[in-house]
Amino acid sequence: MELTKMLEMVRLTEDDLIGGFTTTKKGYYYTVLNRKDKNGMRKPLWISTGLPAIGENEAEAESQCLSARIQYSLDLKNGVADKTLAHEEPENNSVQDDSDGDSSANPLFADLLKEWLAFRHPDNIVVGEDFNFDKTIKLNTWAGYAENIKQNLYPTFMAYGCTVQEITPELLKGHYSYRLKHGKKKATVAKDYTIINQALNYAVSKKMISVNPNSAITLHKIEKYNAATLNAEQMQYYLEFIVGDIIEIPILLGGFYGMRRSECLGSRESQFDFRYKFFRASHTVTKAVIDKKKIYIPSDKLKTDSSNRTYPLIPYVEERIKAKIAENKELRALCGSSYSKEWLGYLCVHPMGEIIDPDYITNRHRDLLRKAGLPHVRFHDLRHSCVGLMMANEVPMERIRDWVGHSDIRTTVNTYGHLEYQSKKKTAKIIQKSLPLKMAGAANL
């Protein structure tokens, strides 16, 4: 019987139906219902089917799972969802059962996530020696992992109460489906997938498991973000509008050179050679938030080797950079010892010398666009706008690749191919010439 028809018979909709899935634990099939407690916290309900986890019982286990989902949804609708179900696992299912052997060889997966996180810290990785790592990750990337584990993955998998060896593809699919059903974007769920995958690879390296169960799952392709862009007229107006603003320099570098936000924020006086009219994009500043504390990280290592590039100084940009250097020098003299010495020589600083927060640039940019009466585009979209202007003027892809610092021209084509309007106009003329139809008004009626 179709699910929709079955739900109609019991007066439920698919939105009413609680999420759930079948997985294996201790050699038996279990139903796991994705319920929440009275405080809205995720509290999965494990229900034993009593069926040994063998192939011939799989269909019956799936049937029991659907029945449990429907029954629980009905109970929820009728206000009696907290009644104890037959074969329900005890409420302390998050407590590890050490009866299966040494707990250090089979820890709770939630605990393994924390162990992996500590192992993966940039200070702890020895490139070429540690399993599955050919390079360290940046501290801000690690901080993102830490925040996800703390706020999402650790409490979720503590609620599941599964050891590493009890993690199954079905359980992981249930987690990803739950997140998507409750409004999380695919890109957000993909971050869960990355962390879980690396943690399970770590478990394989430690011989806790022989196969990574996450490798059996293929995420749906994430939709490519269609960037909004400013045209030449809008860009010129915007650049005139923001003269003298605290984030004028990042906007100039993003709009003229397509530089990334971290590259703009990392621009320093020493990177500019006014005698020979060039400057280097060779430094970044990023932010990490660890235990609610902001850390600003300067680095000479850019996203790729090709990101380290040299630009000619455009006269207008040169003028504004010189004005900013003079302004910062004047502020240093005025503030004296009160001026922060940590970021001396950086262009993108507050009047007292502190580095500008990356999120402040994003938010300030949004507000300036609104005040200027221009359409909203992300700060990163200034990079796309820069490329769009180059393409509109028929700059070859190879030169665009070098300008924006891509290591592979395929990245440039995949990212910006939809903006290549001039070549499409030429193609349209060829097709029109091949099919010389009369205009509709001149057709014989």
Protein Blocks (a to p, Z undefined) as FASTA:
>chain_A
ZZklmmmmnopafklpccdddddeehiacdddddddfkopacdddddehiacdfklmmmm
mmmmmmmmmmmmmmmmnopampccehiacfklmpccfklocfklmccfklmmmmmmmmmp
mklpcghkaghiabdcdfklmmmmmmmmmmmmmmmmmmnopafklpcfklmmmmmmmmmm
nopafklmmmmmmmmmmmmmmmmmnomafbdfklmpccddddddddddddfklmmmmmmm
mgoiaklmmmmmmmmnopafklmmmpcfklpcfknopaddfbdcddddeehiacddddfb
dfblmlpccddddfklmmmmmmmmmmmmmmmmmnmmmpcfklgoiabbcfkopacdfklm
mmmmmmmmmmnopacddfklmmmmmmmmmmmnopafklmmmmnopabfklmmmmmmmmmm
mlmmmmmmmmmmmmcccdfklpcZZ
